[in-house]
Amino acid sequence: MSATHVTIASVHIHPIKSCTGIAVDEALLIETGLEFDRAWMLVDARHEFVSQRELPRLALVTPTLKQHEMVLRAPGMLALHIALDAVEKPCRVRVWDDEVAAYDMGDLAAQWFSDFVGTKLRLVRFDPEQKRLSSKRWTGDVDAENAFSDAFPLLVVSTASLAELNRRLRERGADAVAMIRFRPNLVLDGFEDAHGEDYVDELRFEQSDGPIVLRLVKPCSRCTIPNVDPATGVPGSEPGDTLATYRADPRVGGAVTFGMNAVIVEGIDKVVRPELTGTAVIRF
């Protein structure tokens, strides 16, 4: 194995699954990833999760986290204020193949989202007592907990990977895209080559209160969500078409991948922030 020095370029939280993410100055690392990341989710009348795949306008819902509340804004809508320390009745919801415990966030939030997207939805919050684990096929000896993320607590992408994608997009006459489309938690600087994160075994960030150690376990297979323009909520064909020309990944059956899913080995209750430097241990 070898190692390379990396720096966290930016830290991102996506409070509501499939709504806009936000860059933050710091975030607390908890058992399910970054605090408040994918802590809320929208469900339909069958209590099954919905996403930008079928409701691309969700890309226009922008959260702001404040000390005691989350403020949601969307075009043509009054701001919706969600208390961080309050929930309503318990419920059961489905995210992919998992049925989990959650809390409904009430009729006002449900009406706000239903009015905006034009279909009946309810906002729910993950029950912190629920244990929803990633597949041990990928995590090995780590019991990786998740809130409403697809399958893993953290997503890591490098700036070099985005730069290579944008180079290829421009060659095809398409517009460059921003990192927001890929919904990462940690964006890394320091890799000389694009997709250097694909070959990382562990990331280690030493701090005065103890290390943060993350294991990169599975390439992130990409659906159509990165094709949704975050400025308009309108889906297109890029960057998916371009990614398909060079990012078919045999490790996941030929699926198109971009970024790596990660689990937490060490560092619960530590803070991650941009400009934090560390070491990426490379596997061969």
Disulfide bonds with the S-S distance in Angstrom:
none
